[in-house]
Amino acid sequence: MELTDVIKKRKSVRSFQKIDVPNEILEEIIALARTSPSAGAIRGYKAIITKEKIVRIDAPVYLVICANPEAYVSRYGERGKNLYSIQDATIFGAYVQLLLVDGGLASVWIGAFREDKIKNTLNIEKHLKPIAIIALGHSL
Ligand SMILES: Cc1cc2nc3c(=O)[nH]c(=O)nc-3n(C[C@H](O)[C@H](O)[C@H](O)COP(=O)(O)O)c2cc1C
């Protein structure tokens, strides 16, 4: 699909068909999205795939995007830790959402969640900070 068509087509979808999305497809999208720009090419974030319902919206898959602020400290100090780490993870997430559209899938960016609850539920490492959850699947 043309990039302009992908951009025009993307919209937040909050109702999904009960169809699984294979991990191989998700991993392909994640790998492509990781080519997004990143401060010092650090790419200090992690995308965790879960099919466990972790937010109010029902979706076959949730991608939990976590920033790793400490990964930026030695090179960029406080600015890297507090700003670049979040920007890198966010740009990555935006790429993911567009790639999902290109792959015939839909998603919504979820920012309203309890960080501590998500970390506990998914056993996320202490140094990682969940910054967004992308609920995704085939649009209803
Ligand atoms: C930082 C951020 C946080 C958001 N948090 C939520 C959320 O918690 N729940 C939700 O349903 N949508 C959330 N959204 C999606 C927005 O509501 C949505 O992008 C906006 O209404 C524009 O609609 P569109 O994406 O269809 O263009 C969030 C989007 C962003 C960028």
Ligand as a Chemical Component Dictionary entry (heavy atoms), coordinates in Angstrom:
data_LIG
# 
_chem_comp.id                   LIG 
_chem_comp.type                 NON-POLYMER 
_chem_comp.pdbx_formal_charge   0 
_chem_comp.three_letter_code    LIG 
# 
loop_
_chem_comp_atom.comp_id 
_chem_comp_atom.atom_id 
_chem_comp_atom.alt_atom_id 
_chem_comp_atom.type_symbol 
_chem_comp_atom.charge 
_chem_comp_atom.model_Cartn_x 
_chem_comp_atom.model_Cartn_y 
_chem_comp_atom.model_Cartn_z 
_chem_comp_atom.pdbx_ordinal 
LIG C1  C1  C 0 -0.702 9.365  23.896 1  
LIG C2  C2  C 0 -2.025 8.746  23.522 2  
LIG C3  C3  C 0 -2.798 8.153  24.482 3  
LIG C4  C4  C 0 -4.019 7.536  24.129 4  
LIG N1  N1  N 0 -4.715 6.856  25.075 5  
LIG C5  C5  C 0 -5.865 6.235  24.740 6  
LIG C6  C6  C 0 -6.554 5.436  25.696 7  
LIG O1  O1  O 0 -6.125 5.278  26.839 8  
LIG N2  N2  N 0 -7.707 4.830  25.309 9  
LIG C7  C7  C 0 -8.194 4.941  24.027 10 
LIG O2  O2  O 0 -9.245 4.361  23.743 11 
LIG N3  N3  N 0 -7.550 5.682  23.084 12 
LIG C8  C8  C 0 -6.396 6.318  23.405 13 
LIG N4  N4  N 0 -5.682 7.008  22.458 14 
LIG C9  C9  C 0 -6.192 7.082  21.065 15 
LIG C10 C10 C 0 -6.791 8.471  20.765 16 
LIG O3  O3  O 0 -8.001 8.610  21.468 17 
LIG C11 C11 C 0 -6.989 8.632  19.266 18 
LIG O4  O4  O 0 -5.756 8.517  18.591 19 
LIG C12 C12 C 0 -7.636 9.970  18.931 20 
LIG O5  O5  O 0 -8.955 10.011 19.375 21 
LIG C13 C13 C 0 -7.604 10.284 17.428 22 
LIG O6  O6  O 0 -8.339 9.307  16.717 23 
LIG P1  P1  P 0 -7.675 8.457  15.537 24 
LIG O7  O7  O 0 -6.514 7.682  16.150 25 
LIG O8  O8  O 0 -8.761 7.558  15.032 26 
LIG O9  O9  O 0 -7.170 9.417  14.511 27 
LIG C14 C14 C 0 -4.472 7.602  22.785 28 
LIG C15 C15 C 0 -3.667 8.191  21.820 29 
LIG C16 C16 C 0 -2.452 8.737  22.163 30 
LIG C17 C17 C 0 -1.570 9.322  21.080 31 
# 
loop_
_chem_comp_bond.comp_id 
_chem_comp_bond.atom_id_1 
_chem_comp_bond.atom_id_2 
_chem_comp_bond.value_order 
_chem_comp_bond.pdbx_ordinal 
LIG C1  C2  SING 1  
LIG C2  C3  SING 2  
LIG C2  C16 DOUB 3  
LIG C3  C4  DOUB 4  
LIG C4  N1  SING 5  
LIG C4  C14 SING 6  
LIG N1  C5  DOUB 7  
LIG C5  C6  SING 8  
LIG C5  C8  SING 9  
LIG C6  O1  DOUB 10 
LIG C6  N2  SING 11 
LIG N2  C7  SING 12 
LIG C7  O2  DOUB 13 
LIG C7  N3  SING 14 
LIG N3  C8  DOUB 15 
LIG C8  N4  SING 16 
LIG N4  C9  SING 17 
LIG N4  C14 SING 18 
LIG C9  C10 SING 19 
LIG C10 O3  SING 20 
LIG C10 C11 SING 21 
LIG C11 O4  SING 22 
LIG C11 C12 SING 23 
LIG C12 O5  SING 24 
LIG C12 C13 SING 25 
LIG C13 O6  SING 26 
LIG O6  P1  SING 27 
LIG P1  O7  DOUB 28 
LIG P1  O8  SING 29 
LIG P1  O9  SING 30 
LIG C14 C15 DOUB 31 
LIG C15 C16 SING 32 
LIG C16 C17 SING 33 
# 
